[in-house]
Amino acid sequence: MTDRPGSRDALRKRRAAATSHGTPHPGAWWLWSLGLATAATRTTNPLLLALLITVTAYVVATHRTAAPWSRSYAAFARLALAVLLVRLLFAVVLGSPVPGTHTLLTLPELPLPHWAQGIRLGGDVTAEALLFAFYDGLRLATLLICVGAANALANPARLLKSLPGALYETGVAVVVALTFAPNLIADAQRLRAARRLRGRPDRGLRGLLQVGLPVLEGALERSVALAAAMDARGYGRTASVPAALRRTTTVLTLGGLLGVCAGTYGLLTAEGGAYGLPLLLAGVAAALVGLRLGGRRTLRTRYRPDPWGPSAWLVTASGAAVAGLLTLAAARDPSALAPGVIPLTAPTLPLWPAAAILLGLVPALIPTGKEPS
């Protein structure tokens, strides 16, 4: 006996097929990348940070698709490189609080008024100061690259389908903003290739103007079409709920988000380790209850909900394991994860923290499949 097309068994089989042949849930990719970013905040060891960057690059290379948002990893990598160079430039021009004895060069120092005490322009540039700035800038660059990996791997349309009802309007705005730049770049590349095939210039000010105007016109047409489609689907309609429920939802959501921020800050600082975790858990619980209540105002249904399958759990567990083990390593052996610059010593690669970072490669072992529509 075959299953009827609308029966529950047939729907369950379609969901299982989507889970087994599709890529992991986009939310799992974000949790994986945030886990790696959390691990990056626990160390300034350049060898471990370089290993984290290598892990993200390999996973992106094995799982990204040909969609426009998949090209964002290279853009985030260039942004990370720019941040690192700017951090080094600030250390050269503005100096560093780290004292040093190995002077590399001496710049002309500009005298500053008495109210600018503690700030200097120019002066001695030491190897210790540059190395400290390099460690600090590389950590920030690694954070940006981890976020870029999530942007390159997570399908924003699928992520929008999985958002709670209370965040649907905000999610639409975020998805439109995230997909605008990649589509703009794709249109510009397509128009430049067409102009080259016709033998017309595509560089310089003239080429920029002749390519930029059609690109902006196409972006405006897509915006108008999107607005019409959203209006036709009843975007923005809300259900009437009691005023007390609205106030309770607002208090729980805002209070929960504030608790999450305060708890995260407590976990990232040495002084807030006692209250950080309880406050974070309480904030997450309050925010989830607030989002659940806020979803009653949204009148919408989900067509073929995106399932959270075993591959999503594996990806999430991989990022969480890297974050947890690096946090434990930072507490037990802080000198290995934060090498000093005074005196100048070469950083060493701690073995078991490096092995913990390699757990981030687990998503690369998941077979790739077709994105479910």
Secondary structure per residue as TSV (DSSP state, phi and psi in degrees):
chain	resnum	aa	ss	phi	psi
A	1	M	-	360.0	127.7
A	2	T	-	-88.4	154.8
A	3	D	-	-78.0	138.6
A	4	R	-	-67.2	147.1
A	5	P	T	-57.3	-32.0
A	6	G	T	-99.1	6.6
A	7	S	S	-76.5	164.1
A	8	R	H	-67.7	-36.2
A	9	D	H	-64.2	-40.6
A	10	A	H	-66.3	-39.9
A	11	L	H	-64.5	-39.4
A	12	R	H	-65.5	-38.3
A	13	K	H	-67.7	-37.9
A	14	R	H	-64.8	-39.6
A	15	R	H	-65.9	-40.6
A	16	A	H	-64.7	-37.6
A	17	A	H	-66.4	-38.9
A	18	A	H	-65.8	-35.0
A	19	T	H	-72.0	-38.5
A	20	S	H	-78.9	-29.4
A	21	H	H	-104.6	-9.8
A	22	G	S	-99.3	176.2
A	23	T	-	-79.1	165.3
A	24	P	-	-61.3	162.6
A	25	H	-	-58.3	138.8
A	26	P	H	-61.4	-31.5
A	27	G	H	-63.3	-31.5
A	28	A	H	-66.5	-37.3
A	29	W	H	-64.1	-39.7
A	30	W	H	-66.3	-41.2
A	31	L	H	-65.4	-37.1
A	32	W	H	-63.6	-46.9
A	33	S	H	-67.6	-37.4
A	34	L	H	-66.3	-34.0
A	35	G	H	-63.1	-43.3
A	36	L	H	-67.0	-36.5
A	37	A	H	-65.9	-38.4
A	38	T	H	-62.5	-39.9
A	39	A	H	-63.5	-35.3
A	40	A	H	-66.9	-29.8
A	41	T	H	-72.3	-15.3
A	42	R	T	-90.7	-2.6
A	43	T	-	-144.4	151.8
A	44	T	-	-120.5	10.5
A	45	N	-	-67.2	117.8
A	46	P	H	-64.8	-27.7
A	47	L	H	-68.7	-42.3
A	48	L	H	-69.1	-39.0
A	49	L	H	-65.6	-40.1
A	50	A	H	-64.3	-35.0
A	51	L	H	-67.3	-39.0
A	52	L	H	-62.2	-42.9
A	53	I	H	-63.4	-40.1
A	54	T	H	-64.2	-39.9
A	55	V	H	-62.4	-46.8
A	56	T	H	-63.8	-40.8
A	57	A	H	-63.8	-39.9
A	58	Y	H	-68.9	-42.9
A	59	V	H	-65.1	-40.7
A	60	V	H	-63.8	-41.0
A	61	A	H	-64.3	-30.5
A	62	T	H	-88.9	-18.3
A	63	H	H	-125.4	-8.4
A	64	R	-	-76.6	155.2
A	65	T	-	-104.9	-170.6
A	66	A	S	-92.0	10.8
A	67	A	S	-69.1	157.3
A	68	P	G	-59.7	-38.2
A	69	W	G	-70.0	-16.6
A	70	S	G	-71.1	-12.9
A	71	R	G	-87.4	1.4
A	72	S	H	-74.5	-16.1
A	73	Y	H	-63.5	-42.3
A	74	A	H	-64.2	-37.9
A	75	A	H	-65.1	-41.7
A	76	F	H	-67.8	-33.5
A	77	A	H	-66.0	-40.6
A	78	R	H	-66.5	-38.6
A	79	L	H	-63.2	-40.2
A	80	A	H	-63.7	-40.3
A	81	L	H	-64.3	-39.7
A	82	A	H	-64.3	-39.8
A	83	V	H	-63.4	-41.6
A	84	L	H	-63.4	-43.1
A	85	L	H	-66.4	-39.0
A	86	V	H	-65.3	-38.6
A	87	R	H	-63.7	-40.3
A	88	L	H	-68.0	-37.4
A	89	L	H	-64.5	-41.3
A	90	F	H	-62.4	-38.5
A	91	A	H	-65.8	-32.8
A	92	V	H	-75.5	-44.8
A	93	V	H	-81.7	-45.5
A	94	L	H	-95.9	-4.3
A	95	G	-	82.6	-176.4
A	96	S	-	-145.9	147.2
A	97	P	S	-71.9	-8.5
A	98	V	S	-82.3	119.7
A	99	P	-	-73.2	152.5
A	100	G	-	-150.1	157.0
A	101	T	S	-113.8	-13.0
A	102	H	-	-97.7	92.9
A	103	T	E	-82.1	124.5
A	104	L	E	-88.9	-44.4
A	105	L	E	-156.8	162.5
A	106	T	E	-123.2	119.8
A	107	L	E	-94.6	154.1
A	108	P	E	-61.3	128.7
A	109	E	E	-96.1	128.7
A	110	L	E	-89.6	130.8
A	111	P	-	-71.6	138.5
A	112	L	-	-117.8	154.8
A	113	P	-	-64.7	168.3
A	114	H	G	-66.5	-27.1
A	115	W	G	-75.4	-5.9
A	116	A	G	-105.3	34.4
A	117	Q	T	-63.9	140.3
A	118	G	T	95.0	-7.9
A	119	I	-	-118.6	136.3
A	120	R	-	-137.5	152.5
A	121	L	E	-119.1	114.9
A	122	G	E	90.7	-160.6
A	123	G	E	99.0	-161.5
A	124	D	E	-74.8	136.2
A	125	V	E	-111.5	114.6
A	126	T	E	-102.6	157.7
A	127	A	H	-66.6	-35.3
A	128	E	H	-63.6	-42.2
A	129	A	H	-65.9	-42.0
A	130	L	H	-65.8	-40.1
A	131	L	H	-66.5	-40.2
A	132	F	H	-62.5	-43.1
A	133	A	H	-65.4	-36.0
A	134	F	H	-65.6	-44.0
A	135	Y	H	-61.1	-45.1
A	136	D	H	-67.3	-43.3
A	137	G	H	-67.8	-35.1
A	138	L	H	-66.8	-34.6
A	139	R	H	-64.1	-44.3
A	140	L	H	-65.8	-37.4
A	141	A	H	-63.9	-38.0
A	142	T	H	-64.9	-38.9
A	143	L	H	-59.4	-44.8
A	144	L	H	-64.2	-38.7
A	145	I	H	-67.9	-36.5
A	146	C	H	-63.4	-41.2
A	147	V	H	-65.5	-38.7
A	148	G	H	-62.5	-34.4
A	149	A	H	-63.8	-40.9
A	150	A	H	-64.6	-40.5
A	151	N	H	-64.3	-34.0
A	152	A	H	-79.1	-23.5
A	153	L	H	-101.3	-31.0
A	154	A	S	-89.9	126.0
A	155	N	-	-74.2	115.8
A	156	P	H	-65.1	-31.0
A	157	A	H	-67.0	-42.1
A	158	R	H	-66.7	-36.6
A	159	L	H	-65.2	-36.5
A	160	L	H	-64.6	-36.5
A	161	K	H	-65.3	-25.4
A	162	S	T	-94.4	-2.4
A	163	L	S	-70.8	149.2
A	164	P	-	-62.0	156.6
A	165	G	G	-60.5	-32.3
A	166	A	G	-67.3	-23.4
A	167	L	G	-105.5	12.6
A	168	Y	H	-64.9	-47.6
A	169	E	H	-63.0	-43.5
A	170	T	H	-63.7	-39.3
A	171	G	H	-64.1	-38.7
A	172	V	H	-61.7	-44.8
A	173	A	H	-62.5	-41.2
A	174	V	H	-67.0	-42.2
A	175	V	H	-65.1	-41.9
A	176	V	H	-62.3	-41.4
A	177	A	H	-66.5	-38.3
A	178	L	H	-71.7	-32.3
A	179	T	H	-89.7	-9.9
A	180	F	H	-67.7	-49.5
A	181	A	H	-64.6	-47.0
A	182	P	H	-60.5	-39.9
A	183	N	H	-66.3	-35.6
A	184	L	H	-64.4	-42.9
A	185	I	H	-64.5	-41.6
A	186	A	H	-63.4	-41.1
A	187	D	H	-63.8	-42.2
A	188	A	H	-63.1	-42.3
A	189	Q	H	-65.2	-38.9
A	190	R	H	-66.1	-42.7
A	191	L	H	-69.4	-37.1
A	192	R	H	-66.0	-39.4
A	193	A	H	-64.6	-40.2
A	194	A	H	-63.8	-39.2
A	195	R	H	-68.4	-36.7
A	196	R	H	-65.5	-38.0
A	197	L	H	-65.5	-29.2
A	198	R	T	-88.4	1.6
A	199	G	T	76.0	22.2
A	200	R	-	-102.3	151.4
A	201	P	-	-69.3	142.0
A	202	D	-	-124.2	10.0
A	203	R	S	-121.8	168.2
A	204	G	H	82.0	-179.0
A	205	L	H	-66.4	-40.5
A	206	R	H	-64.0	-45.7
A	207	G	H	-64.4	-36.1
A	208	L	H	-63.9	-42.7
A	209	L	H	-67.0	-41.7
A	210	Q	H	-73.4	-22.4
A	211	V	H	-91.4	-35.7
A	212	G	H	-67.1	-38.3
A	213	L	H	-64.9	-47.5
A	214	P	H	-62.0	-34.6
A	215	V	H	-64.8	-45.6
A	216	L	H	-65.2	-36.7
A	217	E	H	-64.6	-41.7
A	218	G	H	-64.6	-38.6
A	219	A	H	-63.6	-38.7
A	220	L	H	-67.1	-39.9
A	221	E	H	-65.1	-39.9
A	222	R	H	-65.3	-36.8
A	223	S	H	-65.4	-42.2
A	224	V	H	-65.4	-41.8
A	225	A	H	-65.6	-38.5
A	226	L	H	-65.3	-42.0
A	227	A	H	-62.7	-40.5
A	228	A	H	-65.7	-41.9
A	229	A	H	-65.3	-40.5
A	230	M	H	-66.4	-38.7
A	231	D	H	-66.5	-38.0
A	232	A	H	-67.8	-27.2
A	233	R	T	-92.2	8.3
A	234	G	T	74.4	32.4
A	235	Y	T	-64.4	135.6
A	236	G	T	97.6	-8.3
A	237	R	-	-71.0	138.9
A	238	T	B	-130.5	153.6
A	239	A	-	-89.0	153.7
A	240	S	-	-82.7	126.4
A	241	V	-	-128.1	155.3
A	242	P	-	-59.3	151.4
A	243	A	H	-63.9	-36.0
A	244	A	H	-62.9	-38.5
A	245	L	H	-67.6	-38.0
A	246	R	H	-63.7	-43.5
A	247	R	H	-65.9	-40.6
A	248	T	H	-63.3	-40.8
A	249	T	H	-62.7	-43.3
A	250	T	H	-63.5	-44.7
A	251	V	H	-64.0	-44.6
A	252	L	H	-65.6	-42.0
A	253	T	H	-67.6	-51.4
A	254	L	H	-65.3	-43.1
A	255	G	H	-63.3	-38.8
A	256	G	H	-65.5	-41.9
A	257	L	H	-66.1	-38.8
A	258	L	H	-64.4	-39.5
A	259	G	H	-63.8	-38.4
A	260	V	H	-63.4	-44.2
A	261	C	H	-63.4	-46.2
A	262	A	H	-66.5	-40.1
A	263	G	H	-66.6	-39.5
A	264	T	H	-63.5	-40.7
A	265	Y	H	-63.3	-39.2
A	266	G	H	-64.7	-37.2
A	267	L	H	-70.7	-29.4
A	268	L	H	-84.5	-7.8
A	269	T	S	-114.0	153.6
A	270	A	S	-72.3	-29.9
A	271	E	T	-78.5	-23.2
A	272	G	T	-100.9	20.1
A	273	G	H	-66.5	-26.0
A	274	A	H	-75.4	-40.6
A	275	Y	H	-102.0	-8.5
A	276	G	H	-63.0	-53.0
A	277	L	H	-66.2	-48.2
A	278	P	H	-59.8	-40.2
A	279	L	H	-67.3	-37.2
A	280	L	H	-65.3	-44.5
A	281	L	H	-65.2	-41.3
A	282	A	H	-64.5	-39.9
A	283	G	H	-64.8	-41.3
A	284	V	H	-63.7	-42.9
A	285	A	H	-63.2	-45.0
A	286	A	H	-64.5	-40.5
A	287	A	H	-65.8	-39.5
A	288	L	H	-65.4	-41.5
A	289	V	H	-64.0	-41.1
A	290	G	H	-64.1	-41.0
A	291	L	H	-67.8	-35.4
A	292	R	H	-64.6	-43.7
A	293	L	H	-69.8	-37.2
A	294	G	H	-67.2	-23.2
A	295	G	G	-67.8	-13.9
A	296	R	G	-70.4	-18.3
A	297	R	G	-83.1	-12.5
A	298	T	B	-98.6	123.5
A	299	L	-	-99.6	88.0
A	300	R	-	-153.2	158.6
A	301	T	-	-122.8	163.0
A	302	R	-	-108.8	128.4
A	303	Y	S	-94.2	119.0
A	304	R	S	52.6	73.3
A	305	P	-	-56.7	143.0
A	306	D	-	-74.1	117.5
A	307	P	-	-77.5	152.4
A	308	W	-	-102.3	95.7
A	309	G	-	-96.0	-171.3
A	310	P	H	-60.3	-35.8
A	311	S	H	-64.5	-36.9
A	312	A	H	-65.7	-41.6
A	313	W	H	-63.3	-37.5
A	314	L	H	-67.2	-42.1
A	315	V	H	-64.6	-44.8
A	316	T	H	-63.8	-43.8
A	317	A	H	-63.4	-33.2
A	318	S	H	-63.4	-49.7
A	319	G	H	-64.7	-40.0
A	320	A	H	-65.5	-36.9
A	321	A	H	-65.9	-41.3
A	322	V	H	-63.2	-45.0
A	323	A	H	-63.6	-45.0
A	324	G	H	-65.7	-43.0
A	325	L	H	-70.2	-36.6
A	326	L	H	-69.4	-35.6
A	327	T	H	-64.5	-41.2
A	328	L	H	-64.8	-40.4
A	329	A	H	-66.0	-37.3
A	330	A	H	-65.8	-31.7
A	331	A	H	-77.2	-33.2
A	332	R	H	-87.5	-36.5
A	333	D	-	-138.3	73.9
A	334	P	H	-66.1	-27.6
A	335	S	H	-67.7	-30.0
A	336	A	H	-74.6	-33.3
A	337	L	H	-90.9	-14.6
A	338	A	S	-132.2	78.3
A	339	P	-	-66.4	142.9
A	340	G	-	-81.7	163.5
A	341	V	-	-112.5	-7.4
A	342	I	S	-125.3	109.6
A	343	P	S	-77.0	167.7
A	344	L	-	-67.9	118.3
A	345	T	-	-137.3	149.6
A	346	A	-	-75.1	134.3
A	347	P	-	-68.2	146.9
A	348	T	-	-110.0	157.0
A	349	L	-	-95.5	107.0
A	350	P	-	-68.9	135.0
A	351	L	H	-71.9	-53.4
A	352	W	H	-74.4	-30.3
A	353	P	H	-64.1	-35.8
A	354	A	H	-65.9	-39.7
A	355	A	H	-64.9	-34.4
A	356	A	H	-65.4	-37.9
A	357	I	H	-66.1	-34.5
A	358	L	H	-64.7	-17.8
A	359	L	G	-63.3	-20.4
A	360	G	G	-67.0	-10.8
A	361	L	G	-83.2	-3.0
A	362	V	G	-57.1	-41.2
A	363	P	G	-59.3	-25.5
A	364	A	G	-67.5	-19.7
A	365	L	G	-81.8	-12.6
A	366	I	S	-76.5	128.0
A	367	P	-	-64.2	138.6
A	368	T	-	-78.2	153.6
A	369	G	-	-147.8	-176.2
A	370	K	-	-77.6	137.7
A	371	E	-	-65.4	125.8
A	372	P	-	-68.6	139.7
A	373	S	-	-80.9	360.0
